[in-house]
């Protein structure tokens, strides 16, 4: 029993050592009685010796800090880089403002009186004061006299606590929600009064770098905000659920790192002259933008660059671009996919949405019957769009052309007859080159 008692004492000593010192010191200087926490996946209620309230699902701890701060702590962020806890508090003089503590009365100070005077920078009914940390900066929503409620940031110092961007001008508050870390950036939603939708924004902590995410894939997307935070960040990837008429409610994902300071207003493609692709796009606000790579694919997955176009410069106006990709029917594909790779002067790149050109009406069928052949055979050239001319070549096993001729073809279906009776046995190559650019090679076996 004596050994058991010593073991229990040693275990208790180890538990005491791993008890968070900061939390212990914070409890002491708050003059609280022992705290009891109840939680079974219900809202957590903290009971203390003074008073506890739970309002609209949020936790409000009414307490005394240094016998000076009387008010509310409703969101706490531990910043490991500085060893401070940051919280919203009220000292009875400055209203609800940003405070920090190192766990001692002397180390508990006001970071900044954002809304000068007795007015509060934080509005508990609006949901301000919820902090999101990105690297060594944390972001939050706050109000000041000049700008209303907007996005703010802080590095824990007075000078480093500032507004990021006044999104809605003229002292009007911006409806912002879902502050979420995505890699080295902040993602959030802004309510657009015109479209009555929440728009995805991003920020790198600067005014110029705080912009809507300009991705044409999001044009008709309604991001769901059924929960308190509609966005989820994992490493450099952003996830959210959204509704479109095409897909309904589905999971969406994307990245923010390569979103450039350029607005691509439209990107379209169409078939012209029954053979060429004409690509058109319009940009706005080309800040430090360098060039475009126009990329093409026949499967929508594997893209290659077909043209490089230099940007027209730092223009705040709308700028139109056009490029003609010649003779795409020669690719002999039903669908041709195009996209833009946009590169700025720092080498950062971003991809546009995809423009699709369908060539279903130009799907020319070329076949040989019979195959293998003993004497006569026929080459079928079907589904031609208009009158054309065909260059016909037949090459033997030695690489010599035994037939090289031009044949006139009619719109629709055509049948060309050849006699292989005198040919030696073996494999021959049949080449068909149409005047619209379509080329095809087939093999025929002579028995």
C-alpha positions in Angstrom: 0.0 0.0 0.0 2.9 2.3 0.8 4.4 1.8 -2.7 1.0 2.4 -4.2 0.6 5.6 -2.4 4.0 6.8 -3.6 3.1 5.9 -7.2 -0.1 7.9 -6.9 1.9 10.9 -5.6 4.4 10.6 -8.4 1.6 10.4 -11.0 -0.1 13.5 -9.5 3.3 15.4 -9.7 3.6 14.5 -13.4 0.0 15.7 -14.0 0.8 19.0 -12.3 3.9 19.5 -14.5 2.0 19.2 -17.7 -0.9 21.5 -16.7 -0.8 24.5 -19.0 0.9 27.2 -17.0 -0.7 30.0 -19.0 -4.2 28.7 -18.4 -3.5 28.3 -14.6 -2.2 31.9 -14.3 -5.1 33.2 -16.3 -7.6 31.5 -14.0 -5.9 32.9 -10.9 -5.8 36.5 -12.0 -9.4 36.3 -13.1 -10.4 35.6 -9.5 -12.5 32.7 -10.6 -13.7 29.7 -8.6 -12.8 26.3 -10.0 -14.2 25.9 -13.5 -16.5 23.1 -14.5 -17.0 22.2 -18.2 -20.0 20.2 -19.4 -19.9 19.0 -23.0 -21.7 16.2 -24.8 -21.6 17.8 -28.3 -23.8 20.5 -27.0 -22.9 24.1 -26.6 -20.2 24.3 -23.9 -21.3 26.2 -20.7 -18.5 27.4 -18.5 -19.6 27.9 -14.9 -17.6 30.3 -12.8 -18.0 32.1 -9.5 -19.3 35.3 -11.0 -21.9 34.9 -13.7 -22.3 33.0 -17.0 -24.7 33.7 -19.8 -25.4 31.9 -23.1 -26.9 34.1 -25.8 -27.8 32.9 -29.3 -25.5 29.9 -29.0 -22.4 32.0 -28.2 -20.5 31.9 -25.0 -20.3 35.1 -22.9 -18.1 35.0 -19.8 -18.8 37.9 -17.6 -15.9 38.4 -15.3 -13.3 40.7 -13.8 -9.8 41.1 -15.2 -7.5 43.1 -12.9 -10.8 44.5 -11.5 -10.8 46.8 -14.6 -12.1 44.9 -17.6 -15.8 44.3 -17.1 -17.4 42.7 -20.1 -17.2 39.9 -22.5 -14.7 37.4 -23.8 -16.4 35.6 -26.7 -13.5 34.5 -28.9 -9.9 33.7 -27.9 -7.0 33.1 -30.2 -3.7 31.8 -28.8 -0.9 33.2 -30.9 2.1 30.8 -30.4 4.5 33.2 -32.0 4.1 35.8 -29.3 2.9 33.8 -26.3 -0.3 36.0 -25.9 -4.0 35.3 -25.9 -6.0 37.7 -27.9 -9.6 38.4 -27.0 -12.4 41.0 -27.2 -12.9 42.8 -23.9 -14.5 45.9 -22.4 -12.8 48.0 -19.7 -15.8 50.2 -19.3 -14.0 53.1 -21.1 -13.2 52.0 -24.6 -16.1 49.7 -25.4 -15.5 46.3 -26.9 -12.0 46.3 -28.3 -9.0 44.0 -29.0 -7.0 43.0 -25.9 -4.2 40.6 -25.2 -2.9 38.8 -22.2 0.2 36.8 -21.2 -1.7 35.3 -18.2 -0.8 38.1 -15.7 -2.6 41.2 -14.7 0.3 43.4 -15.7 0.5 41.6 -19.1 -3.1 42.2 -19.9 -3.3 45.3 -22.2 -5.4 46.9 -24.8 -4.0 46.3 -28.3 -5.7 49.1 -30.0 -8.8 51.3 -29.5 -10.1 50.7 -33.0 -13.3 52.7 -32.6 -11.9 55.6 -30.6 -13.8 56.6 -27.5 -16.6 54.6 -25.7 -17.9 53.1 -28.9 -17.2 49.5 -29.6 -15.2 48.1 -32.6 -16.9 44.7 -32.2 -20.6 44.0 -32.6 -21.7 40.8 -31.0 -24.9 40.7 -33.1 -22.9 40.9 -36.3 -20.4 38.2 -35.4 -17.3 40.3 -35.3 -14.3 39.3 -33.2 -13.9 35.8 -34.7 -10.2 35.6 -35.4 -8.6 33.6 -38.3 -4.8 33.3 -38.2 -2.7 33.1 -41.4 1.0 32.9 -40.7 1.9 35.5 -38.1 -1.2 37.7 -38.8 -4.7 37.2 -37.7 -7.8 38.6 -39.4 -11.1 39.7 -38.0 -14.0 42.0 -38.6 -14.2 45.3 -36.8 -15.9 48.7 -37.0 -14.4 52.1 -36.9 -15.9 55.6 -37.3 -14.7 56.0 -40.9 -15.4 52.7 -42.6 -18.1 50.8 -40.8 -17.6 47.0 -40.4 -14.7 45.8 -42.6 -11.9 43.3 -42.8 -9.0 44.0 -40.3 -5.7 42.4 -39.5 -3.3 42.5 -36.6 0.2 41.3 -35.7 -0.4 41.9 -32.0 0.9 45.5 -32.0 -0.9 48.8 -32.1 0.7 49.9 -35.4 0.3 46.5 -36.9 -3.5 46.5 -36.2 -5.2 48.1 -39.3 -8.0 47.8 -41.8 -7.1 45.6 -44.8 -9.5 47.1 -47.3 -12.6 49.3 -47.3 -14.7 47.1 -49.6 -17.9 49.0 -49.3 -17.1 52.7 -49.4 -18.9 55.7 -47.9 -18.9 54.5 -44.3 -21.1 51.6 -45.2 -20.4 48.2 -43.6 -19.6 45.2 -45.8 -21.3 41.9 -45.0 -18.4 39.5 -44.6 -18.4 35.9 -43.4 -16.4 32.6 -43.3 -12.9 33.9 -42.8 -10.8 30.9 -43.7 -7.1 30.2 -44.1 -6.1 28.7 -47.4 -2.3 28.3 -47.6 -0.8 31.7 -47.2 -4.0 33.5 -48.0 -7.3 34.3 -46.5 -10.6 33.3 -48.2 -13.9 34.8 -47.2 -17.4 35.6 -48.5 -18.8 39.0 -49.3 -22.5 39.6 -49.8 -23.2 41.3 -53.1 -26.4 43.5 -52.9 -26.8 43.5 -56.7 -26.8 39.8 -57.3 -28.0 39.0 -53.7 -25.3 36.3 -53.6 -22.2 35.7 -51.5 -19.1 36.2 -53.6 -15.8 34.4 -53.0 -13.0 36.9 -52.1 -9.3 36.4 -51.2 -6.7 38.5 -49.4 -2.9 38.5 -49.0 -3.2 41.1 -46.3 -2.8 44.1 -48.6 -5.4 46.4 -50.1 -4.4 45.6 -53.7 -4.3 41.9 -52.9 -7.8 41.8 -51.5 -10.0 41.0 -54.5 -12.9 38.8 -55.7 -11.8 35.5 -57.0 -12.2 36.1 -60.7 -12.9 32.6 -62.0 -15.5 32.2 -64.8 -16.3 28.8 -63.4 -17.9 30.6 -60.4 -20.1 32.9 -62.5 -23.4 31.0 -62.0 -22.4 29.3 -58.7 -24.3 30.0 -55.5 -22.1 29.1 -52.5 -24.1 27.4 -49.7 -23.8 29.1 -46.3 -26.0 26.9 -44.2 -23.4 26.7 -41.5 -21.4 29.3 -39.6 -18.4 28.8 -41.8 -19.2 27.8 -45.4 -15.5 27.5 -46.5 -12.9 24.9 -45.5 -9.2 25.2 -46.3 -6.8 22.3 -46.5 -3.2 23.3 -47.3 -3.5 25.3 -50.5 -6.9 23.9 -51.5 -10.3 25.5 -50.8 -13.5 23.4 -50.4 -17.1 24.5 -50.3 -20.5 23.3 -51.3 -22.4 25.2 -54.0 -25.5 25.1 -56.2 -25.7 25.4 -60.0 -28.5 24.6 -62.3 -26.3 22.2 -64.2 -25.0 20.1 -61.2 -27.3 21.0 -58.3 -25.7 20.9 -54.9 -22.1 19.6 -55.1 -18.7 19.8 -53.5 -16.4 22.4 -55.2 -12.7 22.9 -54.8 -10.0 25.3 -56.1 -6.9 27.2 -55.2 -6.2 30.9 -54.4 -2.5 31.1 -54.8 -2.5 31.7 -58.5 -5.3 34.2 -58.7 -3.9 37.2 -60.5 -4.7 41.0 -60.4 -6.6 40.8 -63.7 -10.3 40.4 -64.4 -11.1 38.1 -67.2 -14.6 39.2 -68.2 -15.3 36.6 -71.0 -13.5 33.9 -72.9 -15.4 32.4 -75.9 -14.6 30.3 -79.0 -16.4 29.6 -82.3 -15.8 27.8 -85.6 -15.3 30.1 -88.6 -14.8 29.2 -92.3 -15.8 25.6 -91.5 -12.2 24.9 -90.4 -10.7 27.5 -88.1 -11.3 28.3 -84.4 -11.7 32.0 -83.4 -11.0 32.7 -79.7 -12.1 36.0 -78.2 -11.6 37.3 -74.6 -12.0 40.5 -72.7 -10.0 41.6 -69.7 -10.1 44.5 -67.2 -7.7 45.9 -64.7 -4.4 44.4 -66.1 -2.1 45.2 -63.2 1.5 44.1 -63.8 0.3 41.6 -66.3 2.6 40.0 -68.8 1.2 37.5 -71.3 -1.3 34.8 -72.2 -0.7 31.2 -73.3 -3.5 30.0 -75.4 -3.8 26.2 -74.7 -5.7 23.5 -76.7 -6.8 20.0 -76.0 -8.8 17.3 -77.8 -9.8 15.4 -74.6 -10.3 18.3 -72.1 -7.5 16.9 -69.9 -4.1 17.2 -71.7 -3.5 20.7 -72.9 -0.6 22.1 -75.0 0.2 25.8 -75.8 -0.6 26.8 -79.4 0.1 30.5 -79.1 1.6 33.1 -76.8 0.1 36.6 -76.7 1.7 39.6 -75.0 -0.7 41.6 -72.7 -1.5 45.1 -73.8 -0.3 46.7 -70.5 -1.5 48.1 -67.2 -4.9 49.2 -68.4 -7.8 49.9 -66.1 -10.1 49.8 -69.1 -11.6 46.8 -70.8 -9.2 45.2 -73.3 -10.3 42.9 -76.2 -8.1 40.0 -77.6 -8.7 37.7 -80.5 -6.7 34.8 -81.9 -7.5 32.4 -84.8 -6.3 28.8 -84.5 -6.0 27.6 -88.1 -7.4 24.4 -89.5 -8.6 22.7 -86.4 -10.7 20.3 -88.4 -7.4 18.6 -89.3 -7.2 17.4 -85.7 -10.1 15.1 -86.6 -11.7 15.4 -83.2 -15.3 16.0 -82.3 -14.6 18.5 -79.6 -11.7 21.0 -79.3 -11.1 22.5 -75.8 -9.4 25.9 -75.2 -8.2 27.7 -72.1 -6.0 30.6 -71.2 -3.0 30.5 -69.0 -2.5 34.0 -67.6 1.0 35.0 -66.4 2.0 38.1 -64.5 5.4 39.8 -64.4 6.3 37.9 -61.3 5.8 34.6 -63.0 2.6 33.7 -61.2 0.0 32.0 -63.4 -3.7 31.3 -63.4 -6.0 29.3 -65.6 -9.3 30.4 -67.2 -12.4 28.4 -67.7 -12.6 26.2 -70.8 -14.1 27.3 -74.1 -15.5 24.4 -76.1 -15.8 24.2 -79.9 -17.8 21.2 -81.1 -17.2 19.7 -84.5 -19.9 17.1 -84.5 -21.3 18.4 -87.9 -17.8 18.1 -89.4 -17.2 14.5 -88.3 -16.1 13.1 -91.7 -16.1 9.3 -91.9 -13.4 7.7 -94.1 -13.4 3.9 -94.4 -12.3 1.1 -96.7 -14.4 -1.9 -97.8 -13.7 -4.7 -98.1 -10.5 -5.1 -96.1 -8.5 -7.4 -96.7 -9.0 -7.1 -100.5 -8.3 -9.3 -103.5 -9.2 -7.0 -106.4 -11.7 -4.1 -106.2 -12.3 -2.1 -103.1 -14.1 1.1 -102.2 -13.1 4.2 -100.1 -16.1 5.8 -98.4 -15.8 9.5 -97.6 -19.0 10.5 -95.8 -20.5 13.5 -94.0 -18.7 16.2 -96.0 -19.7 19.7 -95.4 -19.8 21.2 -98.9 -17.9 20.5 -102.2 -14.3 19.6 -101.6 -11.2 18.1 -103.3 -9.3 15.2 -102.0 -5.7 14.3 -102.5 -5.5 10.5 -102.6 -2.2 8.6 -102.0 -1.6 4.9 -101.8 1.8 3.7 -100.7 3.2 0.2 -101.0 5.4 -1.7 -98.5 8.6 -0.2 -100.1 7.4 3.4 -99.5 6.6 4.1 -103.1 3.5 5.9 -104.2 1.5 3.6 -106.5 -1.4 6.2 -106.6 -1.2 9.9 -106.2 -4.2 11.8 -107.6 -6.9 14.4 -106.9 -10.6 13.6 -106.7 -13.5 16.0 -106.6 -16.0 15.3 -103.8 -19.6 16.3 -103.3 -21.3 17.5 -100.2 -22.5 14.5 -98.1 -21.4 11.0 -98.9 -18.8 9.9 -101.6 -17.7 6.5 -102.9 -14.3 6.1 -104.6 -13.5 2.8 -106.4 -10.0 1.3 -106.9 -8.6 -1.9 -108.4 -5.9 -3.8 -106.5 -5.8 -6.9 -108.7 -2.2 -6.3 -109.9 -0.8 -5.4 -106.5 1.6 -7.6 -104.7 0.4 -9.2 -101.4 1.2 -7.0 -98.4 0.1 -4.0 -96.3 -0.6 -0.7 -98.1 -1.1 2.8 -96.6 -4.0 4.9 -97.9 -3.7 8.7 -97.3 -6.7 11.0 -97.7 -6.1 14.7 -97.5 -9.2 16.9 -97.9 -9.2 20.6 -98.9 -10.7 21.5 -95.5 -7.5 20.3 -93.9 -8.7 16.9 -92.7 -6.1 14.2 -93.1 -6.4 10.5 -92.4 -4.3 7.4 -92.9 -5.7 3.9 -93.2 -4.1 0.5 -93.9 -5.4 -2.0 -96.4 -4.2 -5.6 -96.7 -3.8 -7.1 -100.2 -4.2 -10.9 -100.3 
